Amino acid sequence: MVARGRGLSVNALLLEALEAEIERVKGDEDFMSRLRALTERDRQILDRLAE
């Protein structure tokens, strides 16, 4: 209903919300630190699988 009320497709509304959330978390140092740790952990897992 929100998308329709704003004259947007659901996809456009979701993209808009996702872009806003990404901008919000970019300034969140705790989030970015957790994200870096998770990314490093995933990289290590992928490296082991590639062996």
C-alpha positions as MATLAB code, in Angstrom:
seq = 'MVARGRGLSVNALLLEALEAEIERVKGDEDFMSRLRALTERDRQILDRLAE';
ca = [
       0.000    0.000    0.000;
       2.846    2.394    0.716;
       4.340    1.917   -2.747;
       0.988    2.350   -4.412;
       0.225    5.452   -2.340;
       3.537    6.964   -3.386;
       3.034    6.021   -7.028;
       6.016    3.657   -6.999;
       6.490    0.033   -7.865;
       7.199   -2.260   -4.936;
      10.682   -2.831   -6.397;
      11.396    0.912   -6.489;
      10.201    1.309   -2.903;
      12.400   -1.584   -1.747;
      15.435   -0.157   -3.546;
      14.813    3.246   -1.980;
      14.562    1.701    1.492;
      17.692   -0.391    0.959;
      19.682    2.626   -0.234;
      18.598    4.589    2.844;
      19.585    1.724    5.159;
      22.994    1.368    3.496;
      23.655    5.078    3.977;
      22.577    4.823    7.621;
      24.850    1.893    8.490;
      27.875    3.362    6.709;
      28.234    5.716    9.663;
      27.730    2.998   12.278;
      31.235    1.966   13.374;
      30.016   -1.053   15.374;
      28.088   -2.375   12.383;
      30.988   -1.801   10.005;
      33.364   -3.591   12.392;
      31.028   -6.608   12.611;
      30.637   -6.583    8.834;
      34.421   -6.576    8.317;
      34.798   -9.499   10.750;
      32.063  -11.487    9.019;
      33.538  -10.776    5.598;
      36.977  -11.950    6.748;
      35.462  -15.110    8.244;
      33.611  -15.830    4.993;
      36.808  -15.251    2.995;
      38.675  -17.752    5.173;
      35.918  -20.335    4.698;
      35.955  -19.858    0.931;
      39.766  -20.128    0.854;
      39.595  -23.444    2.744;
      36.937  -24.758    0.385;
      39.072  -23.794   -2.608;
      42.018  -25.908   -1.389;
];
